[in-house]
Amino acid sequence: MLAIYSHHIRHGLGSGFDPEPLQDEDIKRRRKNMLRRRLPHLVAERDGKVVGYAYAVPFRKRPAYRYTVKHSIYVHPDHLHSGIGRLLLPALIEACTAAGYRQMIAYVDAENLPSQNLHEAFGFRRAGLLEKVGWRFGRWTDSLLMQRELGPGGSERAVEIG
């Protein structure tokens, strides 16, 4: 997972990338923290090697947003456009729904059409465009905000997640 994440730090335009490469212990600590909080963290393997992973984290820290998660998907550069995202995203949606979350958010680089298409294929809609919010590789980048309802979404009263 560290090699995949490090590649995207060095080459990607996604939002929220760490300025410095993480260490293996950083990745393990993050994963352990997510699992302890009952947040999904999924790993895709091919021939015994990690080729991608996906996870969800709280959308915001305030209690009013406790039913909403944002997610990330990372795919090994040698396995891009090979269906890994199409395996991970629906499994992540299912895990978040089963855990009682009602909304799922994605921030997608506005130039990343494959990611936009993937999210739209699994029911995400465009909820907004954040213009010139990221500075990477000497230029400003835009982030597309995408959203998908989970389970009953906002049509029913919330039940405490626990």
C-alpha positions as CSV (number, residue, x, y, z in Angstrom):
1,M,0.0,0.0,0.0
2,L,2.9,2.3,0.8
3,A,4.3,2.0,-2.8
4,I,0.9,2.8,-4.3
5,Y,0.3,5.8,-2.0
6,S,3.8,7.1,-2.6
7,H,3.3,6.9,-6.4
8,H,0.2,9.0,-6.1
9,I,1.9,11.6,-3.9
10,R,4.7,12.0,-6.4
11,H,2.5,12.0,-9.6
12,G,-1.1,12.6,-8.6
13,L,-3.2,15.8,-8.6
14,G,-5.8,14.5,-6.1
15,S,-6.8,16.6,-3.1
16,G,-5.2,16.2,0.3
17,F,-1.9,14.6,-0.7
18,D,0.8,14.6,2.0
19,P,3.7,16.8,1.0
20,E,6.2,14.1,2.1
21,P,6.2,10.4,1.5
22,L,4.8,8.4,4.4
23,Q,6.5,5.6,6.1
24,D,5.1,2.0,6.3
25,E,4.3,2.6,10.0
26,D,2.2,5.7,9.0
27,I,0.1,3.6,6.7
28,K,-0.3,0.8,9.3
29,R,-1.3,3.3,11.9
30,R,-3.9,4.9,9.7
31,R,-5.4,1.6,8.7
32,K,-5.5,0.4,12.3
33,N,-7.2,3.6,13.4
34,M,-9.9,3.3,10.6
35,L,-10.6,-0.3,11.6
36,R,-10.8,0.6,15.3
37,R,-13.4,3.2,14.4
38,R,-15.3,0.6,12.3
39,L,-14.5,2.5,9.1
40,P,-14.1,0.3,6.0
41,H,-10.6,-0.2,4.6
42,L,-10.5,-2.6,1.7
43,V,-7.5,-4.1,-0.1
44,A,-7.5,-5.6,-3.7
45,E,-4.9,-8.2,-4.5
46,R,-3.8,-10.0,-7.7
47,D,-1.5,-12.9,-7.5
48,G,-0.8,-12.2,-3.9
49,K,0.2,-8.6,-4.4
50,V,-1.7,-5.5,-3.3
51,V,-2.9,-3.7,-6.5
52,G,-5.3,-1.2,-4.9
53,Y,-7.1,-0.2,-1.8
54,A,-10.0,2.0,-0.7
55,Y,-11.2,3.5,2.5
56,A,-13.7,5.8,4.1
57,V,-13.2,8.4,6.8
58,P,-15.5,10.8,8.5
59,F,-16.6,13.7,6.2
60,R,-16.3,16.2,9.0
61,K,-15.5,15.9,12.7
62,R,-18.6,17.6,14.0
63,P,-21.4,15.2,15.3
64,A,-24.0,16.5,12.9
65,Y,-22.0,15.0,10.0
66,R,-21.5,11.5,11.6
67,Y,-23.7,9.8,8.9
68,T,-21.5,11.1,6.1
69,V,-18.2,9.7,4.9
70,K,-15.7,10.7,2.3
71,H,-13.6,8.1,0.6
72,S,-10.4,7.5,-1.4
73,I,-9.4,4.9,-3.8
74,Y,-5.8,4.2,-4.8
75,V,-4.7,1.8,-7.6
76,H,-1.2,0.6,-8.4
77,P,0.0,2.5,-11.5
78,D,0.6,-0.8,-13.3
79,H,-3.1,-1.8,-12.8
80,L,-4.8,1.5,-13.7
81,H,-7.8,0.9,-16.1
82,S,-7.9,-2.8,-15.3
83,G,-11.1,-2.9,-13.3
84,I,-9.6,-2.6,-9.8
85,G,-11.6,0.6,-9.0
86,R,-14.7,-1.2,-10.3
87,L,-14.2,-3.9,-7.7
88,L,-13.3,-1.7,-4.8
89,L,-15.9,1.1,-5.2
90,P,-19.1,-1.0,-5.0
91,A,-17.6,-3.1,-2.1
92,L,-16.8,0.2,-0.3
93,I,-20.3,1.5,-0.9
94,E,-21.8,-1.7,0.4
95,A,-19.6,-1.6,3.6
96,C,-20.5,2.0,4.3
97,T,-24.2,1.3,3.8
98,A,-24.0,-1.7,6.1
99,A,-22.3,0.4,8.7
100,G,-25.3,2.8,8.7
101,Y,-23.8,5.7,6.8
102,R,-26.3,7.7,4.7
103,Q,-24.1,9.9,2.3
104,M,-20.8,9.2,0.6
105,I,-18.6,12.0,-0.7
106,A,-15.7,12.0,-3.2
107,Y,-13.3,14.7,-4.1
108,V,-12.1,14.0,-7.6
109,D,-9.5,15.9,-9.6
110,A,-11.5,17.7,-12.2
111,E,-9.2,16.5,-15.0
112,N,-9.4,12.8,-13.9
113,L,-12.2,11.7,-16.3
114,P,-11.7,8.0,-15.6
115,S,-12.4,8.6,-11.9
116,Q,-15.4,10.8,-12.7
117,N,-16.8,8.1,-15.0
118,L,-16.2,5.4,-12.4
119,H,-18.0,7.3,-9.7
120,E,-20.9,8.2,-12.0
121,A,-21.2,4.5,-13.0
122,F,-21.8,3.7,-9.3
123,G,-24.5,6.3,-8.7
124,F,-22.4,9.4,-7.7
125,R,-23.6,12.7,-9.0
126,R,-21.7,16.0,-9.4
127,A,-22.5,18.1,-6.4
128,G,-20.1,21.0,-7.1
129,L,-16.8,22.2,-8.5
130,L,-14.2,23.7,-6.2
131,E,-12.1,25.9,-8.5
132,K,-8.3,26.4,-8.0
133,V,-8.3,24.9,-4.6
134,G,-5.1,22.8,-5.0
135,W,-1.6,23.8,-5.9
136,R,0.4,20.9,-7.4
137,F,3.3,20.8,-9.8
138,G,3.3,24.6,-10.3
139,R,-0.3,25.0,-11.2
140,W,-3.8,25.4,-9.7
141,T,-6.1,22.4,-9.8
142,D,-9.9,22.1,-9.5
143,S,-11.7,19.4,-7.4
144,L,-15.0,18.0,-8.4
145,L,-17.3,17.2,-5.4
146,M,-19.3,14.1,-6.0
147,Q,-22.0,12.6,-3.7
148,R,-24.0,9.4,-3.4
149,E,-26.8,8.5,-1.1
150,L,-26.4,5.3,0.9
151,G,-29.3,3.2,2.0
152,P,-32.3,5.4,2.6
153,G,-30.1,8.5,2.3
154,G,-31.9,11.5,3.8
155,S,-35.4,10.2,3.4
156,E,-35.6,8.6,6.8
157,R,-34.8,9.6,10.4
158,A,-31.2,8.6,11.3
159,V,-30.5,5.7,13.6
160,E,-27.3,6.0,15.8
161,I,-24.3,4.3,14.4
162,G,-22.4,2.2,16.8
